Amino acid sequence: MLSDNWQQVISTFEEMKLKSEILRGIRALGYDHPTPIQQRATVAILSRRDAVIQIPRLEERTVTYIAALLQQIETRDKSCQAIIIVHSKDLCYAIQDLINVAGQYMQFSCLVCTGGIPMREDIEKLRNEGQQIIIGTPGLLIGLMLDRKFDFNRVKTIIIEDSCIMFNSNFRTQAFDIIYQLPKSAQRVLMTTATTFTLADIKNKITKNTIIVLNDVHMSDGLQLYYAVVEKDDQKLNALCEIYKEVNIQKSVIFCDNSERVDWLADKLATLFENVAVYSMHSLTRQSERHEIVKSFWESKAALIVTTDCFSSVLAFHPVDYSVHFDLPYKKEEYHDRLCCCGAYGSPGVAINILVKGQLHDLGVLERYYRLQSQELLVTNYFINNFLINFTF
């Protein structure tokens, strides 16, 4: 397993000597001061050494490397200087949105390469405009590189987002191919939610003289975890309504395990809660609609979004007060991503699992894996009121 070997701490962004334009940009994202892990991790990336950095929360993790990348970009040089390898096209666009906000006071270009846009459009942008930062999924990135019509010899930094997923999936071979196509001198940064034996092995294969920065803050810090048990699956909706009757809904994410379930539940909730905006999104939602759905959800004062696990990482960029797991996830990694949607850094959040009898064992497996403990939420007005008294925003 990996062990932390980086102790340098710089407590403010100013002391990191970030450009004034970057300071203004990351403040626009709500980061006036670096979080404890950013006080070490951002500095580690700025050192230009290879690094493995563990930060469970997606937005906090992304801002960490964005600040360092923007600092390292030479704005007069229009060639590609940084590549971010991402496993999901929706996550690519979410990262680009954050980069554009953080870098809004700088002159630079950032291109997303995913399967949703014809490669010829990406090629034209690279030829005509130059793109200093490229964000992409492995298949499209390796296609651009093998085309050999563009110069990637000036790439200084490679970021592999969510390395545990990248190297434990079908992307593994392509990710290696991309790294080996790029300059050996380029800094290689593996961003991760957790440390695993696989990641330790990968680190030895693709990085050298590696800085390791691990997060000692438990993923449940700032979260209150609950579960409610019903006799049958068709009683889950009633349980959810009982909870929402007592909760002052501001923003809430509800996770289901398939697209049909999402559509059914969203329709029911839209009828039951007339004064609350209800949105839905799943794998069958058109790419052109997804960004607008998420944008409308974030801009609404009181809103629910019903979704599947494939969008948990995108929603984690703007954590909400409540997340409800109408169905348990199929994979344990998905449970982590769900929890990251709930409660921003320094702010509390509530995560509630609604279970059918017999699923307590499944929840127990997840909680043992992540070292979590939740309390039972009896679906009665008495208990819910007590629960709300104990949790204040």
Secondary structure, 3 states (H helix, E strand, C coil): CCCCCCCCCCCCCCCCCCCHHHHHHHHHCCCCCCCCCHHHHHHHHHCCCCEEEECCCHHHHHHHHHHHHHHHCCCCCCCCCEEEECCCHHHHHHHHHHHHHHCCCCCCCEEEECCCCCHHHHHHHHHHCCCCEEEECHHHHHHHHHHCCCCCCCCCEEEECCHHHHCCCCCHHHHHHHHHHCCCCCEEEEEECCCCHHHHHHHHHHCCCCEEECCCCCCCCCEEEEEEEECCHHHHHHHHHHHHHHCCCCEEEEECCCHHHHHHHHHHHHHHCCCCEEEEECCCCCHHHHHHHHHHHHHCCCEEEEECHHHHHHHCCCCECEEEECCCCCCHHHHHHHHCCECCCCCCEEEEEEEECCCHHHHHHHHHHHCCCCEECCCCHHHHHHHHHCCCC
